[in-house]
Amino acid sequence: MAEERRFLSASGVPIALRRRQHSASCRELAVRGPRLQLRSLSAATSAVWLAAYGLFALCENSMVLSAAIFVTLIGLIIYLHFVKIDQESLLVIGSLGIQVTSAYASGKESTTFIEMGQVKDVVINEAIHMQKVIYYLCILLQDPEDPQGVSEVVPLFQSSKPRLDCLIEVYKSCQEILEQRKTAPQSS
């Protein structure tokens, strides 16, 4: 069973939250940002190449054109492979842990797995950024030396930056599974 809802990011860009429930203790939550627009990519590439052609017309050196093409192509590859994230997903499995995945525009994926024994809680935190309050979801990792302490805070959805209404949906889903995990050992 999968459902998809539309939301806005902190910057007002439309994003989509896809929620898929694999079982009672396993949910996948994916936030998809806008796809790379060919129009804006073409405009940026054309602007760089026109500027290079203008320089070529002034100095009549073909190295300017070659360098512009080379720099544009390398820059595009770096942007697609390391910067532009199309989708961020969170797979919460009550008995195992939480898997955080970022899918880049080039197709590359970056995955991090956090064992459930390390997870203290999932919370919505707030921060002040550029004269406004923004909210973000994060995983609190339990300190191995102090069971009441937090050793690390792992922020989620850093690229898509969903607004509070979207974060609340993800938070509720995570908390349902975490509550099942807390009550499961007591009932058996």
N, C-alpha and C positions, 0 to 999 in steps of 0.2 A: 504494500500500500504506500503510494507516494503522493504527496500534495505539494503544490508550489504556490507561493504567495509573493506578491510584488511589494517592495519597500523602497525607501530612499536611503542613500548613504549620508554620512555627516556633511558631505559637500553638495548634496541635492541630486546626485546622479542616481538613476533608477538601478536597482539591484533586485535579484530574485532569490528567495530562500526556498530550497527544495528540502522537504522533510520526508525521509523514508524510514519506516519502521520494519526492521527485519524480523524481530521477535520482541517479546515483552521486555527483555533486558538488553536490546541492541537497536540503536538508532543511528542513522546517518543524517547529518545536517550540512547542507552545502549552500554557500552563498556565492552566487555568480554575478560578477560585475559586467559592465558593458563590453562587448567585443571590440576589438581594434577596428576603427573605421578606416576603410580604404581611402576615403575622401581626404581625411586629415593627414594620413600618411603620404598620399600623393602630393598634397599641398606643401608639406614640409620638404619633401624630396625635391620638388620643382623649385622651391625658393632657394635651396642650397645650390642646385645646379645652375639656376639663372644668375645667382651672385658669382659663381665660379666662371660662368661664361662672360660676365661683365669684366671680371679681372683678366680673363684671357684676352678679351678685345683690347684692353689697355696695355698689357705687357707682352702680348703675343707669345706666351710660353705655354706649350701644351701640357706641361707638368701640372699646371693649376687645375685643368679639367680632370686629369687622371687622379690627382690627389682628392678632388671633390667627390668623384665617383667612389673611390676607395674608402674615404672616411665615411661617406653616407652609408655604404653597404656594411661596413664593419659596425658602425653605430647602430644600424637597424638590427643586425644579428645580436649584438649585445643587449639591446632593448628588449627584443622578443624572448631571448633565452634567460635573462637574469633579472629583468625589471617588471615587465607587464604580466601580472597575474590575472588569469581569466576566472579562476574558481578557487575558493578555499573551502575545505570540507573538514568535518569533525565526525569521526566514527566513535561512538561511545558504546563499549561492550562491558556490561556490569561485572562480569566475572574475570575479564582480562585487563582492560585498560582503555585508554583514549588515544586514538590515532588522529593526528593533525596532518592534513595534506594540502599542499599548494600546487595548483596546476598552472604552468606558465603558458603564454601564447604560442611558444614554439613547440609545445607538447611535452616538455620536460616536467617532471613532478618531483616535489620535495616532500618527504614524509618523515614525521617524528612520532614515535610511540612512547607513551607514558604509562607505566604499569599502574594498575588501580591501587596497589598498596602504597604508592607514592602520593596519590591524590588525596589532599586534605579536603578541598572543596572547589567548586566552580562558582565564581562570583562576578557580579557586574560592578566595575570600578568606574570612578569618574576622574577626569583630569581637566585642567584648564589649558587650553591651547588657542593662541591667537585671540584673546579676549572673549572666548566662549567656552562653555563647559561641554566636553564630549564624554561619551560613555563607551566603555569597552569591556569585553568579556575576557576573563582570565582564569587560569587554573592555578590554584594555590598548591604547591608541593609541600608535603609534610617534612619537617626537619627530623632526620634520623636520630639525632641526639636529644631533641626535646619534642615529645609527641604533641604538645600544645602549640609549638612554634611553626613558623613557615620558613622553609629554606629558600624557596624561589617562587617567583610569580611569572607564569608563562602567558603572555597576551595572545589572544586569538583574533582572527579576522583583521589583521593589521593593514592589509591592502584595500579591502572593500569598505572598511569602516562603517558598518551598519549603524543606523540610528537606534535609539532606545527601544522602540516598539519591536523591532526585529530581534534585538538582543534578548528581550524578555521572552520571546518565543523559544529561542535556543536555550536560554537559562532554565525555563520550566521543563523542557525535555531532558536536559542534563540532570536536573534535580530529581526528577521522577526515577531515573535509573540509579542515582546515588542513594536515594532513600530505600529503594529495593535492596541494594547491597548492604545497607546498614541494618535493615530489619531481617534479612535472610539468615545470618548466623544465629540470631536469637530464637527464631522459630524452629530450627532443626535440633 
